Amino acid sequence: MTLEEFKKQVDGQDEPPPGMPDLLRALWYDRKGEWDRAHKIAQDVHESDGSWVHAYLHRREGDLSNARYWYHRAGRSESKATLEEEWEEIARELLSR
């Protein structure tokens, strides 16, 4: 699935399709404005990608100190991109796997 297809799917449906990987579901809910739901998913993925999504979500929330902690856990530099650009970067990378 391409990023454009993923975005159209998110924008056109109320719920993610069954079997969607957890971190893509987290991005789905974030795009739908359901930060708490997205956060609950991301915080339960104990790997570097989970930490990256977790960092992004805290950055969106405005909790930059917490975001920095999670970027560090993910082994990534703090993003300087816009939130939309970072969301797309994460989604593109997860979709490519």
C-alpha positions as CSV (number, residue, x, y, z in Angstrom):
1,M,0.0,0.0,0.0
2,T,1.3,3.5,-0.8
3,L,1.2,6.5,1.5
4,E,-1.5,8.0,-0.7
5,E,-3.6,4.9,-0.6
6,F,-3.2,4.7,3.2
7,K,-4.3,8.4,3.6
8,K,-7.3,7.9,1.4
9,Q,-8.3,4.8,3.4
10,V,-8.0,6.6,6.7
11,D,-9.9,9.6,5.4
12,G,-12.6,7.4,3.9
13,Q,-13.3,4.9,6.7
14,D,-14.3,5.2,10.4
15,E,-12.2,2.2,11.6
16,P,-9.0,0.6,10.4
17,P,-9.4,-2.7,8.5
18,P,-8.9,-5.9,10.6
19,G,-5.3,-7.1,10.7
20,M,-3.7,-3.7,10.2
21,P,-0.4,-3.6,12.1
22,D,-0.5,-1.8,15.5
23,L,1.6,1.2,14.6
24,L,-0.3,1.9,11.4
25,R,-3.5,1.7,13.5
26,A,-1.9,4.2,15.9
27,L,-1.2,6.6,13.0
28,W,-4.8,6.0,11.8
29,Y,-6.3,7.0,15.1
30,D,-4.0,10.0,15.3
31,R,-5.1,11.2,11.9
32,K,-8.7,10.8,13.0
33,G,-8.1,13.0,16.1
34,E,-8.1,10.2,18.5
35,W,-4.8,10.9,20.3
36,D,-5.6,8.8,23.4
37,R,-6.4,5.7,21.4
38,A,-3.3,6.2,19.2
39,H,-1.1,6.7,22.4
40,K,-2.5,3.5,24.0
41,I,-1.4,1.5,21.0
42,A,2.0,3.1,20.6
43,Q,3.0,2.8,24.2
44,D,2.4,-1.0,24.1
45,V,4.8,-1.6,21.2
46,H,8.2,-2.1,22.8
47,E,10.5,-1.7,19.9
48,S,12.2,1.3,18.2
49,D,9.3,2.0,15.8
50,G,6.9,2.0,18.7
51,S,9.1,4.5,20.5
52,W,9.2,6.7,17.3
53,V,5.5,6.8,17.0
54,H,5.3,7.4,20.8
55,A,7.7,10.4,20.4
56,Y,5.7,11.8,17.5
57,L,2.5,11.6,19.5
58,H,4.0,13.4,22.5
59,R,5.3,16.0,20.1
60,R,1.8,16.5,18.7
61,E,0.5,16.7,22.2
62,G,3.1,19.5,22.9
63,D,5.0,17.5,25.5
64,L,8.4,18.1,24.0
65,S,10.3,16.8,27.0
66,N,8.6,13.5,26.9
67,A,8.9,13.4,23.1
68,R,12.7,13.9,23.4
69,Y,12.9,10.9,25.7
70,W,11.0,8.7,23.2
71,Y,13.1,9.9,20.3
72,H,16.1,8.9,22.3
73,R,14.6,5.5,23.0
74,A,13.9,5.1,19.3
75,G,17.5,6.0,18.4
76,R,16.3,9.0,16.4
77,S,17.0,12.7,16.4
78,E,14.1,14.9,17.4
79,S,12.1,15.7,14.3
80,K,12.2,19.3,13.0
81,A,9.6,18.5,10.3
82,T,6.0,19.7,10.5
83,L,3.7,17.2,12.3
84,E,2.1,16.3,9.0
85,E,5.5,15.7,7.4
86,E,6.6,13.5,10.3
87,W,3.4,11.5,10.2
88,E,3.9,10.9,6.5
89,E,7.6,9.9,7.1
90,I,6.6,7.4,9.7
91,A,3.7,6.0,7.7
92,R,5.8,5.7,4.6
93,E,8.5,3.8,6.4
94,L,6.1,1.4,8.1
95,L,4.2,0.8,4.9
96,S,7.4,-0.1,3.1
97,R,8.0,-3.1,5.3
